[in-house]
């Protein structure tokens, strides 16, 4: 909530106090958004600022106001490019070292340009044509940013007219109701526009509204857009989006926290702590070695080459900025974490890339990297299952994997504004994985050249689909409810009842995430589309040597990893060049052909990230390393004796491998070797009021229960009864027992 000035002062003193408050906020806005904390005479800032000044001078000299344009090469409406040029000029005026710092003629040109654009395009009473976002967020933010940076060079008449135009397109009522396009990242952006509108005319009421209207963004949500307790972030109702709208939310909030800190409008909502908690709960799990995994980037996955690295930098930048408002302990952890990301990102070195994007971030990151008292945090080890967004991330020394699924609440894919028209199968169990040195595996033109029918890990009908098939904006949810799994934080069993996108194909898919392997099972695969159904074991962007031994049931991709097929299935392979425009990339594809219109097909294979050829051959020969307990439409389960793991996905009630369940659920048991065991249990369907899980194993006592554990019976067998699992959001309930 916004603060208030002390009462009892005269109108003149109050006016002076408001002036001081807005002067502080204006200065903070300039420092945070344009850049600060660096020596303008030192490199790389000197060169970068000189370039900014040269660009601004070029824009100033080329400006030629006309009825249909401000620059001849940018015909109106030019909702993005024209405001960007004006902001570039304003930043050159506001920043030291540009050669145009404080140049009155440059500021006057910006004022003229803003007013000219306001008269002919962004004018009060105009009818917004095209994307609402441009008129309510993108364009006003850039125009207001430029106006605030040049300050008094915008006349009272000009600033008043711009204020009226903004009020026309972004009325206060946009912040009255937290729904529609005024949620999540969009709400933060709208509040930022409102704050800039307040700064423009020193309007304390608008500033208070901008801050108070942020409050609905902070609390955890149970459906729709926003942050979930398990770390999920959803936007557009159906799309996991930490790498897009989530990153925008984090950036916008970090900026606003910094800009209004110490002012009468400082953000003090008690739920603001949730934003700080989400740094490690929501964003860190999907950033690996400095890039953000594509499984949480919606329609933006193929927007640009190395876009995952740009998104990772953006998240890192927001975290370092937010750290300035965090506790000392949080700040210490976050700086170590970001330093680790930057030190491991060899594909697109983070500090070098920041030179051309954000000087303020470059300065903050350089300070962290140069500080020997801040150690670089290593990549964490463990499993993060974000059930509410049908996503999972598994980390082990030397490799990392991410899983993207679809469910009745999460779309197969998102397309919109012409983007991602062939992402149809990204929710069909796409299994991303990165080994050491593979940070660009899905970055370097992957999405523009990969076969969209053969995404790694997926089971798909090969029925041809139209570009942009299905509803837009992520509204492509299948009916399957059993999507999720159970984890003890180190290992996991994850499953997806898959209904193919715009096809009759159906499958039950399970993944068991372990130390050096992912065991992948498929069962009851069927289809009636008149075309083959395939499971894509992998599809790597590489020209590495592929070795296949059909007789022994294994394959190996040099420098990447191994694949073991214990069931004797014949692996199909293809090494090919794929082109998109002038870009060509080489792929190695491995898949299983289930035939045309299969009725009850299945598969078993092991993915061994980073395994050598010898290690792959050895694992294939060790038939007792893992045992498949069941692979049917009722249950899928495995036992791994060396890890003490028994894991089962119960698609229906049943019994297998010494475990039984009274209803559909996921169960992971790990015997630790010290006389104890843990059982992780979840309700992926999120519809159980009661569940009983029985383990046919002598148990002496329950050492640690769970809030949802209603009763436990020990002795010759263990019987655990849980209640209210449906309200747990698909999360795991963990119980520790003494054997």
N, C-alpha and C positions, 0 to 999 in steps of 0.2 A: 504494500500500500504506500501511497505517497505520504511524505512527511508534511509538516506545515510550519510556517514562520511564526515566531513568537508574537503573541498579541500585545496590544497596548501601544504600538508605535504609531506615529502620525502617518498620513498618506505619503508625505515626501520621503520619510525614512523607509516605509514599506517599499516604495518605488525603487529607492536606492538598493534595498536588500534584494529585490527581484532582479535588478540590473546585475548585481554581483553574482547572483545564483546563475543567471543565464550566461554571463561571461564565462563562468567556470565550465558550464556544460558545453558551450561553443568551443572552448579551448580543448576540452576533453574529446569532443567529436573530431576535431582536426587531428589531434595526436593519435587517436585510436584508429581512425579510418584512413587518413592520408599517410600516416607514418610518423614515428618519433623514436627516440632512444638511440640515435646513431649520430656519428660525426659526419656532417655533410661534406667535409673535405677528405674523408677517408674512403678508400675503395672497399666494396664496390659501389658505395652510395654516391660518390662523386660522379662516376660515369652514368649511373642510372638516373640521377637527378638532372644531369645535363641533357640526357635523352628526353626526359620529360619536358624540360624547358624548350628543346628544339621542336618537339611535337606540338606543344602549345603555341609556339610562335608560328608554326606552319598553319595550324588551324586558324589562328587570328588573322594571318595575312590572306588566307584563302576565303575567309568569310565574306559572303556576298548576299545579304538579305534580299529575298525576292518573294513574290506571292506564294510560290510553290516549293520554296526551299530556303535553307539558311546557308547551305553549301551547295554548289551546283551539282556535285556528285551524289547528294543525298536528298532525293525528292521526298517531300512529305507524304505520309505521316512520319516515317523514320523514327519510330517510337523508341528504338534502342540506340542507334548510331549517333543521332544528333545530340541527345542528352549526354552520351558518353564523351563526346568531344568537348562539350561545355564543361563537364566535370574535370576533364583532363586539364583544360585551361585554368580552371579555378584552383586545382591542386598545385599547378606550377606557380600560381600567384601566392599560395599560402605556405609552401614549403621553402625552406632555406636551400640554397645551392643550385637552384634551377636556372639562374641567370635572369629570371623574371620575378623574383621574390618581391612582393609588394609593389609591382608595376601597376600604376594606376590606369594606364591605357589598356592593359590586358584585362583588368577587372571591369573596366567600362565596356570592353568588348563582350565579356561574359554576360554582363547585365543586359546589354543590347540583345544578345543572342537569346537569353532566357525570355525576355519580353516579346521578342519577335516570334519565337516558337509558341509562347503562351497565347499570343493573339490569333495565330493561324491554325494551331493544332490543339494544344492542351488548354482550351479556353472554356470558361464557365458557360454551360448550356450546350456544349458540343455533344454529339452522339458518339459514344465509344464504339468503334468498329473493330472486330477481331477479338483477340484474347483479353479477357477481363483483367488478367494479371498485369499486363502492360499499363493499363490506364489507372489501376488502383495501387500498384506496388512499384513495378520497374521504372516507369517514366517519372512519376512524382518523386521517388527517392533520389534519382540522379539529379533532377532539376533542383530539388530542395537542398541536396548536398552542395551543389555548385553555388546556390544562393547563400547558404550559411557560410561557406568558405570566403566569399568576397565581401561579406558583411555590409557595411554602410554604402558600398558602391552601388547597391541596388536601391533605387529611390523608394520613398515611402509609397508612392503610387504603384511602382512596379511590384514591390513586395506584397502590397495589398491585393493586387490583381492576381498574383500567383497564389496567394492564400485562398482567394475566392474560387479559383479554378480547382485547387486541391479539395476544398470543402465540397465542391460539386461532385467530383468523382469519388471522394473518400469521405462521405458524411459520417458523423458520429455514430449513426445507427449501425454502421458496419461492425462496431465493437460492442453492440448491445447484446447480441445473441451469439453464443459459441456454437456455431453450426455451419453447414455448407462449406463455403470457401473461406470461412473466417475461423479456422482451427489450425492447430499445430504450427508448422512453419509459416503458413500464410498469416496466421494471427500475429506472430512475432514480427513479420514484415509490415503488416498494417500498423502495428504499434510503433514501429520505427518511423514510418511515414508520419504518423500523428505526432511523435516527439519532434521530428524535424520541422513539422508545421508549427509546433509550439515555439521552437527556438527561433524560427524565422521572424515571428512577431512578438516574441517575449510574452507568450500567453501561458500563465501558470495553470489555468484550468485545463487547457489542452495537454499540458505536460503531465498533470495529475491523471488525466484520463488515459494517456498512453501507457503509463506505468500500471495503473490499477487494472487495465484491460488485459494485462499479461497473466493475471492470476489463474484463469482457467487452463492455461498451458501447463502449469506445474504439477497438479495432482496426477497420480496414476489413473489409468483408464482400464476398463474391463472389456470395452468394445470400441470400434471406430478408431479415430485418429488420436495419436499421442503415445506416451511412454507407458509400458507395461512393467509389472514388477519383475518379470523374468528377463528384462533387458530389451525386449522387442520394442521397435518403434514403427508405427503404422501411419501412412498417409494415403489419401484417396481410398480410405476404408478397407482396401484389400491388399495393400502393397507394403512389404517390409522395406524401410527406406532410410536406414541410418546413413547410407552413402549419398543421399540426395536431400530430401526435405528434412531429414533428421540432422544432417550436417548444417543445413541452413538454419534450423532451429537453434542448434548449439552456437553457431557463429553469431546469430542475431542476439541471443541472450547474453553471450559473453561480451559483446559490444555494448549492449545496454547496461549491463552491470557496471562496466568500466566507465561509461559516459556519465551516468547519474550518481556514481558513488560520491558521497560527501555533499550531495546537493539536497535541497528540500524534497526531491523526488526519489531518493535512494530506495531501491527495491528491498523491502523488508518482509515480504510475504513469507510466513513460516514454511510453506511448501517449496520455497526456492531451493532447499537442500536437496530435493529430488533431482534437480538439474546437476548438482555437483556429484551426486551418487551415480548418475547415468554415465559419467565419464568412464568409469571402470566397469559398470554393469552392462551398458548398452553399446558404447562406441569402441572401447578397447578390444572387446572380443572379436570384432570384425575388421580390425586393422592388423595386418601381418607385415612385419618388416617395412613399415612405412606406407603401404598401399591399402586401400579399402576394398574388401572383397566385393565382387560384382553381384553376389547373391542378395545384397541389400541396396541395390541401386536402381531398381525399377526400370523404367524405359530408357534411362540414361546410360546403360551398359556399353552401348556402341557409339556413344556420342562423339568420341575423339580417341585417337591412339593414346595409350598410357593415361586414360582418364581415371583409372583406379588409383594411380599414383598422385594425380592432381587432387582427387578427393581425400586421399590420405593426408596430404600436406594441409588441406583446408581444415581437417579435423585436428591435426597437430597444432595448427596455428590457433584455433579456437581454444584448445585445452591450455596452451601457454598463456593466453590472454585471460581466460577464466581463472587461472591459477592465482592471478593477482588479487582476486576477491575471495580466494579459498583459505582454508586453515593452513597452518604451516605444515602439518602432516600431509594433507592432500597435495599441497604445492610440491613438496619433496617427492612424493610418489609419482606425480604426473611429470615432473621434469625428468626424473630418471627414466620413465617410460618413453617419453618422446625422444630423449637422447638415444635410447636403445633403437628405436625405429630409425632415426636418422643415421646412426652408425652402421646399421645393417642394410640399408637401402642402397645397393650398388647399381641397380638398374637405372634409377633416376635419382642421383644424389640430392637429398632434400635441401640442403643449404644452398647449393648452386642453383637449383630450380627456383628457390625463393627470391633470388636476385631480381628476376623479371616479373614477379607477381605481387609481392607484399614486402615492402622495406621494413615495416614494423615487425612482422613475423621474422624476417631475416635477422634483425637486430636481437630479438628475444632468443631465437634459436642459437645464434652465434654465441651469445652470452652463456647459454647452458652448455654448449659444446666446449667452450673454452674454460669452463669452471671444473677444475680437477676434483673439487669437493663433491661434485654431482656424478655418481657412477652411472654408467649406462645399464639400465635394467635388461636382463636377458628375456628372451621370449618365454612366456609362462608355459607350463605343462599342465594339461588338464582338458576337460570337456565342458563346453557350454551349450546347453540345449535351450533354445528359445522357442518353446512349444507354441506360444500364442502367435508366432509369425512363421511357424513351420520351417525353422532354420536350425542348423546345428554346426558347431565349429569344434574341431578336435586338434589338439596340439601335442606334439611329441618332439623330443630332441631331433633336429634335422628335417622335420617335415610338419606340414599342417594341412588339414582338409576342411572343406566347407560343403554343406549339403543344403540344397534348395528343393523344397517340396510345395505341393499345392493341396488345399483342403477346402471344406465347405465354407471357410472364412478367409482363405488366402488364395488369390488368383493364380492361375497357371503362369500368366505373364501380364505385363502392362505395355500397351502401345498408346500413342497419342501424339498429336502435333507432328505426325509423320515419322516419329521415332520408334525404333525397335519393332518393325513390322513382321520380323521373322523369329521373334523370341518365343514362339508357341510352346516349346517343350522345356523351357527353363525350369518349370515347376514339376517336371515329371521325374524328379530324382536326380537332378544334375549334381554330380560329385566332383567338385573342384579339388585339386590338391597341388601343393607346392613343395618341392624338395629344395635343398640348398642350391642357390644360384638360379632358381626358376622364378624369380620375382616378376618376370615379364611374360610368363606363360600365357596369360589371358589378356595381356596389355597391348601387345604389338600386332594390331590389325586382326586379332582373333575373331572378333564378332563380325567383321565384314567379310571374312574369308572362310570361316568354318562351315561345314555342312550343318544347317540348322535342324536336320532330321537325325543327326548323330552327335548329340551332345553327350559328354562323358557321364556314365552312370545311369542314363535314362533307359526306360523301356517304352517304345513308341510304336504306334501304327505308322507305316510308311505312306499312308494316304496323303496325297498332295493337298496342301492348304494354300489359301490365298493370302497375300500380304495383308497384315492387319486383320486377320480373321478374328471373329469374336468381338464382344463388346470392348470399347476402349476404356482406358484409365483403370485397368486392373480388374474389371468386373467380369472375370473369367473363372469363377470358382467352380470346381467339380463338386459332386454330392458327397464324396468320401469324408467321413468324420474321423476315422481312426488314423490320425497323423500325429506323430510325436514319438515319445519313448520314455525311457528311464535312464538316469545317470547317477553315479555316486560322486561325480565331480572329476573322476579320473578316467573311467571307462563308460561306455554307453551302449544301449540297444535302442535303435531308432527304426521306426517303420512307417510305411505309407500304403494305405489302401488307395491304389491309383486308378482313377478313371481317366482314360486318355482324352486329350484335348480334341474336341469335335470328331470323336471316333467312338466305336463300340468297344475298343480295347479296354480290358480290365486286368489288373495284376495286384498281387500282394508282394511288396518289396520290403526287405529288412537289411539293415546295416549294423554290424557289430564292430564298434571302434575300440581297437586294442593298442598295444605298445608299438608294434612294428607292422601292423596289418589292419585292413578293414575287410571283414568277412561279409560278402554280399550274397543274399539269397533272394530268389524270385519264385513265386508259386502261383498256380491257378491262372496262368496267363492265357487270356482268351481274346478273340476278336472276330468280327463278322463284316470287315470292311472290304473283303476281297483282295487284300494286299498282304505282303509279309509283315510280321511283327518282329522287331529286333530289340535286343538289349545291348547297349553300347558299353563294352567293358572299359574302353578309354578312347580318347581322341586327342592326341598330343600334337601341339604345333612344334614339330621337330623333324630333322632329317637323320636322326640317330639310327644306328644299326638295330634292326628288329630281328631277334632270334626266336624261333618257334619250334617246340618239340611236342608234336601232337601225341606221340606215343606215351610220353611221360606226363603229359598234361600241364605244360607250363609255357610261358613266353617271357621274353626279357627285352626291354628297351634300354639300350646302352645310355648310361648317364641319367636315367630317369628312375626305373624301378622294374619290378617283376609282377607276374600274374600267374596264379596257379588255379587250375580247373580240376578239382578232385573228382568230379562226377563223370569225367571222360567225355564231356561235350567237345565238339570240334570248333575251334576258334577260327573265325574268318578275319582276314587282315587286308589292309589296303594302304599303300604308301602313294600319295598323290600330291600334285601341285594344285592349289586352288587360288583363283584370282578374283579380285574385285576392283574394277577399273584398272589402274596401272599398278596395283599392289598384288603381289604374288607371295604366298606362303606355302610351306610344305607340311603335310600332316601324316601322322601314322595313326591309323584307325584300327581298333580291334573290336569285334562284335560277335554276338551269338544270334543266329538266324532261327527263329522259332517257327518259320514256315507261314504259309498263307492260312489265315483264319484258324489259328491254333485254338484248341479247346481246353487244354490243361497242361500247358508247357511250364517249364521251370528252369532254374539255373542255380549253380553254386560256383562262386569264384572268389579268390583272395586277391586283393590289391596290396602290393608290398612296396610302398613308397621308398625310394632310395636304395632298394636291395640290389646287390651285385648279381651277376649271372650265377656265380657259385652259390650265393645265398638263396637265390630263387630255386635252383636245382635241388638244394638240400631241403628246403621247405616242402617242395613237391614230393620228395621221397619220404618225408616224415608224415605218414598218413595218420598217426596218432596225435599229432600236435593239436588238431581241432577236430571235434566230432559234431556232425550235424544231427541234432536230436529230432528235428521235425522240419518239414518244408512243405506245408499244405495251406489251404485256405482257412484252416482252423488255428494252426499254430506254426510259428517259425522259431527255431531255437538252436543254440549251439552250446557246446561245452569245451572249454580250453583248460585242461588240467594244470598246465604249467603256471597259469595265472590264477587258478582257483575260481574260475568264472563259469557260471551257468547263467545264460540269458535267454529269455523267451518273450516273444511277442504273441500274446493271446488275442487272436482276432475274434475268437468266441471263447466262452467258458470251456475249460478242459484241463487235461493233465499231460505233462511230458517232462522227462528228465528229472523226476523227483519233485517237480513243482506242479501245483494245481491252482486254478483260479476260478472263482465263482462267476466271473463276468469278464468281458474284454478288458485287457490291461497290458502293461509292460512290466516285466520283472527282471532285475539284474541282481544276481547273488555273487558276492566275492568272498571266498574264504581266504583269510589273510596269512595263515601259517603261524599265527601267534595264539591260536586257540579261540580267535574271534572271527566273526563274519558280519558283513553288512548286506542288507537287502534294500534295494531301491525299487519302489513301486510307484506307478503312475496310472492315471486314467486319461489316455490320449483323446478319447471321445468327449471327455468333460461332461458326462451325464450320469455318473454313479452316485447314489446316495449311500451305498454300502458295498464293500468288497472284502472277500475273505481270500487270502493267499495262504496256501499250505506248503511247507517244505518238508519232505520226507527225510529228515535228518535229526538225530538226537541233539537237542538244544537244552543247555542247563539254565540259562537265564537271559532276560532282555536287559542289556546294559544301557541302552539309550533308545528311547521311544521317539515318537513324532507327535506333534499336536493333533494330527488326524487319526492316530492309532487309538481305536476304541477299546480293544482288548487283545491280549496275547496269551496263548496257551503253550507252555513249554513241556518238554519230556521227550518221549520217543520221536515225536514230530513237533514241528512248530506251526502254529496256526495264528495268523495275524488278521484282525478285522479292522478295516479302516472305514471311517464315515466322512461324509461331505467332501469326497474327492472332487466332485464336479466343480466346486468353488475354488479349487486349487490351480486353475488355469493350465492343467496338463503338467504341472510341475511334479517333481519326484518327492515322495515321502520316504525317508531313510530310517532304517531301524538297525541297531547294532546289537549282536547277541554273543553270548559266550557258549562255545560248543562243549 
